[in-house]
Amino acid sequence: AQSVTQPDIHITVSEGASLELRCNYSYGATPYLFWYVQSPGQGLQLLLKYFSGDTLVQGIKGFEAEFKRSQSSFNLRKPSVHWSDAAEYFCAVPINDYKLSFGAGTTVTVRA
Amino acid sequence: SAVISQKPSRDICQRGTSLTIQCQVDSQVTMMFWYRQQPGQSLTLIATANQGSEATYESGFVIDKFPISRPNLTFSTLTVSNMSPEDSSIYLCSITKWGAGANVLTFGAGSRLTVL
């Protein structure tokens, strides 16, 4: 079954430093892939999505993600984090037309 | 994009009671979904709610515990019945919108329930 794995439970990064969150997928064909962010006390917001085409995807809030088929990865990156990026980040892959399988999430802490 | 409103945003409940969560969407949608996020966990789909038919529940979730209503194309409710501390979670309503070749899930802000 389609699934995603987020190897890092918690990452701490300094404000202004770069950030990379890992996501590995298990999928038979070319997957659709999503990154969502959940800020403290909030619901989930879609950061970006990959359906096909260009493997480097730009999202909101300055985030990007790169699809690498050879590594079965869809890592999320941001060149310079802001304190407001402290949140939990979820990678997800569709199981069917409407159901997503979410990774366990990575909590990002930003230190001043 | 669609706006999804949930209420209550949070509540503290007593063991054995039931609570109904409301989800209102600002546009008509065929399918609405209810997810649960237990503390420190990822999201799990509880059920799919279609207007005019019974909700479809995922493995591990039953109608007696999580009854769902879907009276029209913009509204749904999820009731958490006979609550226990293990039901303390964030419950999220979501919809899908077709865009750029696939369905994309959009979520409400969630309802954070604490059961004492």
Interface residues (C-beta under 8 A of the other chain):
Chain A: Y32 F34 Y36 G41 Q42 G43 L44 Q45 L46 K49 F51 S52 F90 A92 P94 D97 Y98 K99 L100 F102 G103 A104 G105
Chain B: Q6 M31 F33 Q41 S42 L43 L45 T48 L92 T96 A100 G101 A102 N103 V104 L105 T106 F107 G108 A109 G110 R112
